[in-house]
Amino acid sequence: MIKNPTPRIIAFLTATILSCVVGLISLLFKSAFLEVIIEIVLNFGVSFVLTLYALEFFIYRKIKLIYKNIHHLKTGKSDPIFPPLFSSGDDPIAGVTKDVLDWAQDQAVEIEQLRQNETFRKEFLGNVSHELKTPIFNIQGYINTLLDGAMEDPEVNLHFLSKAARSTDRLAALVEDLESISQLESGYLTMETETFDIYDLVKDVLDSMEFMAHDKNISFGFKDGSDVPFIVEADKSRIRQVLVNLISNSIKYGNNGGFTTVGLYDMDENILVEITDNGIGVEPEHLARLFERFYRVDRSRSRMEGGTGLGLAIVKHIIEAHNQTINVRSSVGVGTTFGFTLRKG
């Protein structure tokens, strides 16, 4: 059996079969061999032409209509350049078949992507609802307690007002992070790039977080040999936000008495910034999802530390908005390293 026959091959085979049949019949009733040969040749020619045009008018036109519809769906443009049936180039039907298969594959990928997006949307809405509900219910509970009589006791009302204040701070931080990630994902928030020394910025962030590290008896600084000035081109305020988030996470989830170090490395066109700690580490199955919104390895501990669950997602969006990359590697019981690149200035 011929694989992927062209219209010419189909017409040729059809004409050959018809000519042979007519020739055999003619041989049975006619003795003149020359007449039989002439009939076979004429029959072959007529059959070939009729079959070829039948393919054009009854089959190929419908294929062209399907092709045009698929082309319009794929590109939004009408009247694609469609090769004629009798052209001497590549087989047009094979080309249409390939286009149909490619289109079907693209549709399958888009459908799967839509399903994933719907799953992420439902998960995101559920997480937002839960994260907003927790501090709101806490504030409601504290206020109701005060209204029920605790307001009269100065020590009690101060205690509950302090708790309510912490819940409002957490709620404000959550709303601010939601606004930031929404602006980053929509592309509304643009990066205001400038040239600056990344070493000076890291040192400034480390100095500002010294008291936070002191509370957990965590030492931090630059890795040996990597405290070298490098000029980079980026949005300084956003990179500060990235550094604050990554360094504060290493302190929050680090071991008491541990360390957090920052390394700066020359990578030809880019500078690699790495933040390393010797904390509890992250299990391998969690690494791929660390940058997802609201994803937490240990939900109870994250809330105790006051996180919104959006910090790493924001960090990833900021780095990607600079057309750079961020990665993480970790070993349980050994520690975690976050690394991101910045373009040299």
C-alpha positions as CSV (number, residue, x, y, z in Angstrom):
1,M,0.0,0.0,0.0
2,I,1.3,3.4,-1.0
3,K,1.8,5.7,2.0
4,N,0.5,9.3,1.7
5,P,-0.4,9.1,-2.1
6,T,-0.6,12.4,-4.0
7,P,-3.6,13.3,-6.1
8,R,-1.6,12.5,-9.3
9,I,-0.8,9.0,-8.0
10,I,-4.4,8.4,-7.1
11,A,-5.5,9.5,-10.6
12,F,-2.8,7.5,-12.2
13,L,-3.7,4.3,-10.3
14,T,-7.4,4.8,-11.0
15,A,-6.8,5.4,-14.7
16,T,-4.5,2.4,-15.0
17,I,-7.0,0.1,-13.4
18,L,-9.9,1.3,-15.6
19,S,-7.7,1.1,-18.7
20,C,-6.7,-2.5,-17.9
21,V,-10.3,-3.5,-17.3
22,V,-11.5,-1.9,-20.5
23,G,-8.5,-3.4,-22.4
24,L,-9.3,-6.9,-21.2
25,I,-12.9,-6.6,-22.1
26,S,-12.0,-5.3,-25.6
27,L,-9.6,-8.2,-26.2
28,L,-12.5,-10.6,-25.6
29,F,-14.7,-9.0,-28.2
30,K,-12.3,-7.5,-30.7
31,S,-9.5,-9.1,-32.7
32,A,-7.7,-6.0,-33.8
33,F,-4.9,-5.5,-31.3
34,L,-4.1,-2.0,-32.5
35,E,-7.7,-0.9,-31.8
36,V,-7.4,-2.3,-28.3
37,I,-4.2,-0.4,-27.6
38,I,-5.7,2.8,-28.9
39,E,-8.8,2.3,-26.6
40,I,-6.5,1.6,-23.6
41,V,-4.5,4.8,-24.2
42,L,-7.5,7.0,-24.8
43,N,-9.3,5.5,-21.8
44,F,-6.2,6.0,-19.6
45,G,-6.0,9.7,-20.6
46,V,-9.6,10.4,-20.1
47,S,-9.8,8.5,-16.8
48,F,-6.6,10.3,-15.5
49,V,-7.9,13.8,-16.3
50,L,-11.5,13.1,-15.0
51,T,-10.2,11.6,-11.8
52,L,-7.8,14.4,-11.1
53,Y,-10.4,17.1,-11.7
54,A,-12.9,15.1,-9.6
55,L,-10.4,15.3,-6.7
56,E,-10.1,19.0,-7.3
57,F,-13.7,19.9,-7.5
58,F,-15.3,17.5,-5.0
59,I,-12.6,16.8,-2.4
60,Y,-9.8,19.3,-2.7
61,R,-12.1,22.3,-2.4
62,K,-13.5,21.0,0.9
63,I,-9.9,20.4,2.1
64,K,-9.1,24.0,1.2
65,L,-12.1,25.3,3.1
66,I,-11.0,23.3,6.2
67,Y,-7.4,24.6,5.7
68,K,-8.7,28.2,5.5
69,N,-10.8,27.9,8.6
70,I,-7.8,26.4,10.6
71,H,-5.5,29.1,9.3
72,H,-8.0,31.8,10.3
73,L,-8.2,30.3,13.8
74,K,-4.5,30.0,14.2
75,T,-3.5,33.5,12.8
76,G,-6.7,35.5,12.7
77,K,-6.0,36.2,9.0
78,S,-8.1,35.0,6.1
79,D,-7.2,33.8,2.6
80,P,-3.9,31.9,3.2
81,I,-1.7,31.0,0.3
82,F,-2.8,27.5,-0.5
83,P,-0.8,25.5,-3.1
84,P,-2.9,24.3,-6.2
85,L,-3.6,20.7,-6.5
86,F,-1.6,20.4,-9.8
87,S,1.5,22.2,-8.6
88,S,4.8,20.5,-9.1
89,G,6.0,21.3,-5.5
90,D,5.4,19.5,-2.3
91,D,2.3,17.4,-1.8
92,P,-0.4,20.0,-0.7
93,I,-2.6,17.4,1.0
94,A,0.4,16.2,3.1
95,G,1.0,19.8,4.0
96,V,-2.7,20.3,5.0
97,T,-2.5,17.1,7.0
98,K,0.5,18.4,8.9
99,D,-1.2,21.7,9.5
100,V,-4.3,20.0,10.9
101,L,-2.2,17.8,13.2
102,D,-0.1,20.7,14.4
103,W,-3.3,22.7,15.0
104,A,-4.8,19.9,16.9
105,Q,-1.7,19.5,19.0
106,D,-1.7,23.3,19.7
107,Q,-5.3,23.1,20.8
108,A,-4.6,20.2,23.1
109,V,-1.8,22.1,24.7
110,E,-3.9,25.2,25.1
111,I,-6.8,23.2,26.6
112,E,-4.4,21.6,29.1
113,Q,-3.0,25.1,29.9
114,L,-6.5,26.4,30.5
115,R,-7.2,23.5,32.8
116,Q,-4.1,24.2,34.8
117,N,-4.9,27.9,34.9
118,E,-8.3,27.1,36.2
119,T,-6.8,24.9,38.9
120,F,-4.4,27.6,39.9
121,R,-7.2,30.2,39.9
122,K,-9.3,28.2,42.2
123,E,-6.3,27.4,44.4
124,F,-5.3,31.1,44.5
125,L,-8.8,32.3,45.3
126,G,-9.0,29.7,48.1
127,N,-5.7,30.8,49.5
128,V,-6.5,34.5,49.3
129,S,-9.8,33.9,51.1
130,H,-8.1,31.9,53.8
131,E,-5.2,34.3,54.3
132,L,-7.6,37.3,54.5
133,K,-10.1,35.5,56.7
134,T,-7.5,34.6,59.4
135,P,-6.4,38.1,60.5
136,I,-10.0,39.5,60.0
137,F,-11.5,36.9,62.3
138,N,-8.7,37.5,64.8
139,I,-9.4,41.3,64.8
140,Q,-13.1,40.6,65.1
141,G,-12.5,38.3,68.1
142,Y,-10.3,40.7,69.9
143,I,-12.7,43.6,69.4
144,N,-15.7,41.5,70.5
145,T,-13.8,40.5,73.6
146,L,-13.1,44.1,74.4
147,L,-16.7,45.1,73.9
148,D,-17.8,42.3,76.2
149,G,-16.2,43.9,79.2
150,A,-12.5,43.6,78.8
151,M,-12.2,47.2,77.9
152,E,-12.5,48.1,81.6
153,D,-9.3,46.3,82.6
154,P,-6.3,48.4,81.3
155,E,-3.9,45.4,81.2
156,V,-6.4,43.2,79.4
157,N,-7.5,45.8,76.8
158,L,-3.8,46.6,76.1
159,H,-3.1,42.9,75.5
160,F,-6.0,42.5,73.1
161,L,-5.3,45.8,71.3
162,S,-1.7,44.8,70.8
163,K,-2.9,41.5,69.2
164,A,-5.4,43.3,67.1
165,A,-2.7,45.7,65.9
166,R,-0.4,42.8,64.9
167,S,-3.3,41.3,62.9
168,T,-4.0,44.6,61.1
169,D,-0.3,44.8,60.3
170,R,-0.3,41.3,58.8
171,L,-3.5,42.2,56.9
172,A,-1.9,45.4,55.5
173,A,1.2,43.4,54.5
174,L,-0.9,40.8,52.7
175,V,-2.9,43.4,50.8
176,E,0.4,45.3,49.8
177,D,1.9,42.0,48.6
178,L,-1.2,41.1,46.6
179,E,-1.1,44.6,45.0
180,S,2.6,44.2,44.2
181,I,2.3,40.7,42.6
182,S,-0.8,41.8,40.6
183,Q,1.2,44.8,39.2
184,L,4.2,42.6,38.4
185,E,2.2,39.9,36.7
186,S,0.2,42.3,34.6
187,G,3.3,44.2,33.5
188,Y,1.9,47.4,34.9
189,L,4.8,47.9,37.2
190,T,7.9,48.8,35.2
191,M,11.5,48.5,36.4
192,E,13.3,51.8,36.8
193,T,16.9,50.7,36.0
194,E,20.0,52.4,37.1
195,T,23.7,51.5,37.6
196,F,24.9,50.9,41.2
197,D,27.3,48.8,43.2
198,I,25.6,45.6,44.3
199,Y,28.2,45.1,47.1
200,D,27.2,48.4,48.7
201,L,23.5,47.5,48.5
202,V,24.0,44.1,50.0
203,K,26.1,45.6,52.8
204,D,23.4,48.2,53.5
205,V,20.7,45.5,53.7
206,L,22.8,43.3,56.0
207,D,23.4,46.3,58.3
208,S,19.7,47.1,58.4
209,M,18.8,43.5,59.4
210,E,21.5,43.2,62.1
211,F,19.0,43.3,65.0
212,M,16.8,40.7,63.4
213,A,19.7,38.4,63.1
214,H,20.9,39.2,66.6
215,D,17.5,38.1,68.1
216,K,18.1,34.5,66.7
217,N,21.8,34.6,67.4
218,I,22.5,34.3,63.7
219,S,25.8,35.6,62.3
220,F,25.9,36.9,58.7
221,G,28.2,38.6,56.2
222,F,29.9,38.0,52.9
223,K,31.4,34.7,51.9
224,D,35.2,34.7,52.0
225,G,36.6,36.1,48.8
226,S,33.3,37.1,47.4
227,D,33.0,40.6,49.0
228,V,34.0,42.3,45.7
229,P,32.4,45.5,44.3
230,F,30.4,44.9,41.1
231,I,28.5,47.5,39.1
232,V,25.1,46.2,37.9
233,E,22.2,47.6,36.0
234,A,18.8,47.1,37.7
235,D,16.0,48.7,39.6
236,K,17.8,49.3,42.9
237,S,14.7,49.6,45.1
238,R,13.3,46.3,43.7
239,I,16.6,44.5,44.1
240,R,16.7,45.7,47.7
241,Q,13.2,44.2,48.1
242,V,14.6,40.9,46.8
243,L,17.6,40.9,49.1
244,V,15.5,41.8,52.2
245,N,13.0,39.0,51.4
246,L,15.7,36.3,50.8
247,I,17.9,37.3,53.8
248,S,15.0,37.7,56.2
249,N,13.7,34.3,55.1
250,S,17.1,32.8,55.8
251,I,17.0,34.3,59.3
252,K,13.4,33.4,60.1
253,Y,13.8,29.8,59.1
254,G,17.5,29.4,60.1
255,N,18.7,27.5,63.1
256,N,19.4,29.4,66.3
257,G,23.1,30.1,66.4
258,G,23.4,29.5,62.6
259,F,24.7,31.7,59.8
260,T,23.6,33.5,56.6
261,T,26.2,34.5,54.0
262,V,26.0,36.4,50.7
263,G,28.3,35.7,47.8
264,L,28.9,37.8,44.7
265,Y,30.4,36.1,41.6
266,D,31.5,37.3,38.2
267,M,29.6,35.4,35.5
268,D,30.9,37.2,32.3
269,E,27.9,39.3,31.3
270,N,26.1,38.9,34.6
271,I,26.7,39.0,38.3
272,L,25.5,36.0,40.4
273,V,24.2,36.8,43.9
274,E,23.8,33.9,46.3
275,I,22.3,33.9,49.8
276,T,23.2,30.8,51.8
277,D,22.1,29.6,55.2
278,N,22.7,26.4,57.3
279,G,19.1,26.1,58.3
280,I,16.7,23.2,58.3
281,G,16.7,22.9,54.5
282,V,13.9,22.1,52.1
283,E,12.8,18.7,51.0
284,P,13.2,18.0,47.2
285,E,9.5,17.6,46.5
286,H,8.9,21.2,47.7
287,L,11.7,22.9,45.8
288,A,9.8,23.2,42.4
289,R,6.9,25.0,44.1
290,L,8.7,27.3,46.4
291,F,8.1,30.3,44.1
292,E,4.3,29.7,43.8
293,R,1.9,32.2,45.4
294,F,0.9,31.2,49.0
295,Y,3.0,28.0,48.8
296,R,4.4,27.1,52.2
297,V,6.6,24.1,53.2
298,D,5.4,24.4,56.8
299,R,2.2,26.4,57.0
300,S,2.0,26.7,60.8
301,R,5.6,27.9,61.1
302,S,5.3,30.4,58.2
303,R,2.3,32.0,59.9
304,M,4.1,32.1,63.2
305,E,7.0,33.9,61.5
306,G,4.5,36.4,60.0
307,G,4.9,35.6,56.4
308,T,2.2,36.3,53.8
309,G,3.2,33.4,51.5
310,L,3.8,35.8,48.6
311,G,7.4,36.9,49.2
312,L,9.2,34.4,47.0
313,A,6.6,34.8,44.2
314,I,7.2,38.5,44.2
315,V,11.0,37.9,44.3
316,K,10.7,35.7,41.2
317,H,8.6,38.2,39.3
318,I,11.0,41.0,40.1
319,I,14.0,39.0,38.8
320,E,12.2,37.9,35.7
321,A,11.1,41.5,35.0
322,H,14.8,42.2,34.7
323,N,15.1,39.3,32.2
324,Q,17.3,37.4,34.7
325,T,16.9,34.1,36.4
326,I,16.6,32.9,40.0
327,N,17.1,29.4,41.4
328,V,17.2,27.5,44.7
329,R,19.0,24.4,45.9
330,S,18.7,22.9,49.3
331,S,19.5,19.8,51.4
332,V,17.5,18.8,54.5
333,G,19.6,19.4,57.6
334,V,22.4,21.2,55.6
335,G,20.8,24.4,54.4
336,T,19.5,26.4,51.5
337,T,21.0,28.6,48.8
338,F,19.0,31.1,46.7
339,G,20.8,32.5,43.7
340,F,19.8,35.2,41.1
341,T,21.6,37.0,38.3
342,L,21.9,40.7,37.5
343,R,23.3,42.3,34.3
344,K,26.5,44.1,34.6
345,G,26.4,47.8,34.4
